[in-house]
Amino acid sequence: MFNKLHAVARQVNEVVVGKDQQVRLALTCLLAGGHLLLDDLPGVGKTTLAHALAISLGLRFNRVQFTSDLLPADVAGISIYEREKNEFVFHPGPIFTQVLLADEINRATPKTQSGLLEAMEEHQVSADGVTRALPEPFFVIATQNPANQVGVFPLPESQLDRFLMCLTLGYPDAAAERALLMGEDRRAMLKTLQPAMQATELAAARHQLRTIHASDALITYVQALAQASRQNGMFAEGLSPRAAIALLQAGRAWAALEGRDHVIPEDIQAVLVPVCAHRLRPLRAAHGTALASRDLVLQLQKAVPV
């Protein structure tokens, strides 16, 4: 099953040029059952990556452009009175899909942002006193613009914690940018993509992930990282138990994609920054940049012995 994910990665890399590591991490996030936040400038391929992943995985895909006037009902759905039936009928919103692209999520107000919390955590939507289950798998890929841009609302910590990983794509290198300039239009390429995997195969791969072994020593290492984040004085708050569980689960997924049936410390280190940096705020800079957090997480990694 995990070999199918390698086929998905190869196909996505044909569209999103020069971002092999980010594509692999995105698949790791999906395999681990989490949600993905892409934090970067407009125009570097965030939306293209999300769309290419959905098509290659054979999953249904919806995109919502978040704006300051977007309401929670615009995402979750709304009940409308139908005279013929003499009752209110619920009309599902775009969230009822398998891959939801929440584009520029931090341009919406906190009220709309928080509307995603239940869906991301419980995979369900409650409206008008009725709870409706979302399709499986349910995967949110959200993009956000840098905090210094006009018209953005920072995501609260509770919302950030729902994302298993946060990735940045960055500018392409010279070779990748030249390939983009001289090659086919990426949007046109998306129309030619075919699924390299089916939803049932993804579900089986997620189930098989439970067989990836994590030794007592490995779990001790994860605990040591979490404890160090709480005690070393670099961060305003340390990693929560949920963050430690997310780190271990992401490590399992990375190990599976590496072809191993057990987790080693290098697997944890490979996913440490994407899993932890957006959850930690530098103590001396409450509004510190993501880059500062990433640097401190790398320092944390070096300070904790394997």
Secondary structure, 3 states (H helix, E strand, C coil): CHHHHHHHHHHHHHHCCCCHHHHHHHHHHHHCCCCEEEECCCCCCHHHHHHHHHHHCCCCEEEEECCCCCCHHHHHEEEEEECCCCEEEEEECCCCCCEEEEECHHHCCHHHHHCCHHHHHHCEEEECCEEEECCCCCEEEEEECCCCCCCCCCCCHHHHCCCCEEECCCCCCHHHHHHHHHCCCHHHHHHHCCCCCCHHHHHHHHHHHHHCECCHHHHHHHHHHHHHHHHCCCECCCCCHHHHHHHHHHHHHHHHHCCCCECCHHHHHHHHHHHHHHHCCECCCCCCCHHHHHHHHHHHHHHCCC
